[in-house]
Amino acid sequence: MQITVYCGSKSGHSAEYVELATSLGQQMALREHDLIYGGANIGLMGAVADAVLAGGRRVLGVMPKALVDREVAHPGITELQVVDTMHERKAGMADPADAFVALPGGPGTMEELFEVWTWQMLGYHHKPVAILNHDGYYDPLLTMITRMTDQGFAWADLTTTLIIESTVEGLLDTLESRVKP
């Protein structure tokens, strides 16, 4: 399976976030899954990529030219696609993916998560979209999503389309059950 992972180009204030990204990458490699991501060698992005690479699996990074220096393109990944725009980046990460995972991150991570989740809800793809809700990181967002449905701005079954797991193993088990080779 090829899994697109959205996550921070920063490491966050707790070492737990880097450990989480590393654990996801290690487990992906052990389970013979490849990584698609934003192409950086810094932050959580670098941690997950390094772990997948160390496990002998393929890593595809997609990065706009304007961010190659700013986000520090990873020199050791299997393939780096340098594109012109963020739209091309997101398409390059979405099209070959079999599933999508959001780790902790900032506004870019949220934007990417919501885009592929919206595409799923609208029927543009039927790939699973998941959040790794480590230590309740996404709890405030999940509260807001519930509020959206409670206030009539989203379908009542909105959260049933989003996979929410709190452990790496649970997340990968769920994805594997939904994506058949």
C-alpha positions as CSV (number, residue, x, y, z in Angstrom):
1,M,0.0,0.0,0.0
2,Q,1.1,3.5,-0.7
3,I,0.2,5.8,2.2
4,T,0.2,9.6,1.9
5,V,1.1,11.1,5.2
6,Y,0.4,14.7,6.1
7,C,2.3,16.1,9.0
8,G,4.4,19.0,10.3
9,S,7.6,20.3,8.8
10,K,8.3,21.2,12.4
11,S,8.8,18.8,15.3
12,G,6.5,20.3,17.8
13,H,7.4,21.0,21.4
14,S,7.3,17.4,22.6
15,A,9.7,14.7,21.6
16,E,6.7,12.4,21.6
17,Y,5.7,13.8,18.2
18,V,9.0,12.8,16.5
19,E,8.7,9.4,18.2
20,L,5.2,9.0,16.8
21,A,6.3,9.9,13.3
22,T,9.2,7.5,13.6
23,S,7.0,4.7,14.9
24,L,4.6,5.2,12.0
25,G,7.4,5.0,9.5
26,Q,8.9,1.9,11.1
27,Q,5.6,0.1,11.2
28,M,4.8,1.1,7.6
29,A,8.1,-0.4,6.5
30,L,7.6,-3.6,8.6
31,R,4.2,-4.0,7.0
32,E,5.7,-3.3,3.5
33,H,3.9,0.0,2.9
34,D,5.5,2.9,1.0
35,L,5.4,6.6,1.9
36,I,4.2,9.5,-0.1
37,Y,4.7,12.9,1.6
38,G,5.8,16.5,1.2
39,G,9.5,15.8,0.6
40,A,11.2,17.5,3.5
41,N,14.0,16.2,5.7
42,I,12.9,18.3,8.7
43,G,10.3,18.0,11.4
44,L,7.8,15.1,11.5
45,M,8.1,14.9,7.7
46,G,11.8,14.0,7.9
47,A,11.2,11.6,10.8
48,V,8.6,9.5,9.1
49,A,10.6,9.5,5.8
50,D,13.8,8.5,7.5
51,A,12.1,5.6,9.3
52,V,10.4,4.3,6.1
53,L,13.8,4.5,4.3
54,A,15.6,2.7,7.1
55,G,13.1,-0.1,6.8
56,G,13.9,-0.5,3.1
57,R,10.8,0.9,1.6
58,R,10.2,3.5,-1.1
59,V,9.6,7.2,-0.3
60,L,8.1,9.6,-2.8
61,G,8.3,13.3,-1.9
62,V,6.5,16.0,-3.8
63,M,7.6,19.6,-3.2
64,P,7.1,22.9,-5.1
65,K,10.3,24.6,-6.3
66,A,9.7,27.5,-4.0
67,L,9.9,25.3,-1.0
68,V,12.9,23.1,-1.9
69,D,15.2,25.3,0.2
70,R,12.7,26.5,2.8
71,E,11.4,23.1,3.7
72,V,14.8,21.5,3.1
73,A,14.2,18.9,0.5
74,H,15.2,15.4,1.6
75,P,18.3,14.3,-0.3
76,G,18.0,10.6,0.5
77,I,14.5,9.7,-0.5
78,T,13.7,7.3,-3.4
79,E,12.2,10.0,-5.6
80,L,11.6,13.7,-5.2
81,Q,9.2,15.3,-7.6
82,V,9.7,19.0,-7.8
83,V,6.6,20.8,-9.1
84,D,5.6,24.4,-9.7
85,T,2.6,24.9,-7.4
86,M,1.0,23.7,-4.2
87,H,-1.9,22.4,-6.3
88,E,0.5,20.2,-8.2
89,R,2.1,19.1,-5.0
90,K,-1.3,18.0,-3.5
91,A,-2.3,16.2,-6.7
92,G,1.1,14.5,-6.8
93,M,0.6,13.3,-3.3
94,A,-3.1,12.3,-3.7
95,D,-3.2,10.6,-7.1
96,P,-0.9,7.6,-6.4
97,A,-2.0,7.1,-2.8
98,D,-4.1,4.2,-1.6
99,A,-4.8,5.9,1.8
100,F,-4.3,9.2,3.6
101,V,-3.0,9.8,7.2
102,A,-2.8,13.0,9.2
103,L,-0.2,13.1,12.0
104,P,0.0,16.2,14.2
105,G,0.8,19.3,12.2
106,G,-0.1,22.9,11.5
107,P,-2.3,24.8,9.0
108,G,-0.8,23.0,6.0
109,T,-1.6,19.6,7.5
110,M,-5.1,20.7,8.3
111,E,-5.6,22.0,4.8
112,E,-4.4,18.8,3.2
113,L,-6.5,16.6,5.5
114,F,-9.6,18.6,4.8
115,E,-9.1,18.7,1.1
116,V,-8.7,14.9,0.7
117,W,-11.5,14.3,3.2
118,T,-13.8,16.7,1.3
119,W,-12.9,15.0,-2.0
120,Q,-13.8,11.6,-0.4
121,M,-17.2,12.9,0.8
122,L,-17.9,14.3,-2.7
123,G,-17.0,11.0,-4.3
124,Y,-13.9,12.2,-6.1
125,H,-12.1,9.2,-4.6
126,H,-12.9,6.3,-2.3
127,K,-9.6,6.0,-0.5
128,P,-9.6,5.9,3.3
129,V,-8.8,9.2,5.2
130,A,-7.4,8.8,8.7
131,I,-6.3,10.9,11.7
132,L,-3.7,9.5,14.1
133,N,-5.1,11.2,17.2
134,H,-2.1,10.7,19.5
135,D,-2.6,11.9,23.0
136,G,-5.8,13.8,22.0
137,Y,-4.0,16.2,19.6
138,Y,-7.0,16.3,17.3
139,D,-9.7,16.4,20.1
140,P,-10.4,20.1,19.6
141,L,-10.8,19.6,15.8
142,L,-13.1,16.6,16.4
143,T,-15.2,18.8,18.7
144,M,-15.5,21.4,16.0
145,I,-16.5,18.8,13.4
146,T,-19.2,17.6,15.8
147,R,-20.3,21.2,16.2
148,M,-20.5,21.5,12.4
149,T,-22.9,18.6,12.2
150,D,-24.9,19.7,15.3
151,Q,-25.4,23.1,13.8
152,G,-26.5,21.8,10.4
153,F,-23.4,22.8,8.4
154,A,-22.4,19.2,7.6
155,W,-24.0,15.9,7.0
156,A,-24.9,14.0,10.2
157,D,-22.8,11.1,9.1
158,L,-19.7,13.3,8.5
159,T,-17.5,11.6,11.1
160,T,-18.3,8.1,9.9
161,T,-16.2,8.7,6.8
162,L,-13.1,9.7,8.8
163,I,-11.0,7.1,10.5
164,I,-9.8,8.2,13.9
165,E,-7.2,6.0,15.7
166,S,-5.0,6.7,18.7
167,T,-2.3,4.2,18.0
168,V,0.0,3.5,15.0
169,E,-1.0,-0.2,15.1
170,G,-4.7,0.5,15.3
171,L,-4.4,3.0,12.4
172,L,-2.5,0.6,10.1
173,D,-4.8,-2.3,11.0
174,T,-7.8,-0.2,10.0
175,L,-6.3,1.0,6.8
176,E,-5.2,-2.5,5.8
177,S,-8.7,-3.8,6.4
178,R,-10.1,-1.1,4.0
179,V,-7.5,-1.2,1.2
180,K,-7.2,-4.6,-0.5
181,P,-4.2,-5.3,-2.7
